[in-house]
Amino acid sequence: MAERIAIVDGGRTLYQGSLQQLAGSIAAWSIDAVEAIPGALPIDTTVVPQVQIVSQQERRGRLQMVLRFPGLVPHATTLALAPGWQRDELSLEDIFVALVSRA
């Protein structure tokens, strides 16, 4: 398996680094679409101010938001998760699709 990867879409490099760093820096949360407040994030960005929204979409009646952190995703106890949001597991394919869908 490769130690370093690059994700290129339309001639733009979206990510370059280790697979472990990529998987460790991206996480997803979802909330029931009925409960979702437009513009609201699942975490308190004052705790992690440099977080980026990678993708946001409705899936199976839930609004899912994929976030990218400057380093590893912080532990849940330090994120100050907003009510109603739950952490979703992402496969490497999910991460790839989230990255290229925003490009």
Residue pairs with C-beta under 8 A, 6 or more apart in sequence:
1 19
2 19
3 18
4 16
4 17
4 18
5 15
5 16
5 17
5 18
5 19
5 22
6 13
6 15
6 16
7 13
7 14
7 15
7 16
7 96
7 99
7 100
8 14
9 99
9 100
9 103
10 103
12 103
14 99
14 100
14 103
15 22
15 99
19 92
22 95
23 90
23 92
23 95
24 72
24 73
25 68
25 69
25 70
25 71
25 72
25 73
26 54
26 66
26 67
26 68
26 69
26 73
26 90
26 95
26 98
27 66
27 67
27 69
27 73
27 87
27 90
28 64
28 65
28 66
28 67
28 87
28 88
28 89
28 90
28 94
28 98
29 42
29 43
29 64
29 65
29 67
29 81
29 85
29 86
29 87
29 88
30 59
30 62
30 63
30 64
30 65
30 85
30 86
30 88
31 42
31 62
31 63
31 84
31 85
31 86
32 61
32 62
32 63
32 84
33 58
33 61
33 62
33 63
35 84
36 63
40 82
41 51
41 53
41 65
41 67
41 82
42 65
42 67
42 81
42 82
42 85
43 51
43 67
43 79
43 80
43 81
43 82
44 79
44 80
44 82
45 51
47 74
47 78
47 79
47 80
48 69
48 70
48 74
48 79
50 69
50 70
51 67
51 68
51 69
51 70
52 67
52 68
53 65
53 66
53 67
54 66
54 67
54 68
54 98
54 99
54 102
55 64
55 65
55 66
55 98
55 101
55 102
56 63
56 64
56 65
56 66
57 63
57 64
58 64
64 88
66 90
66 94
66 95
66 98
76 87
90 98
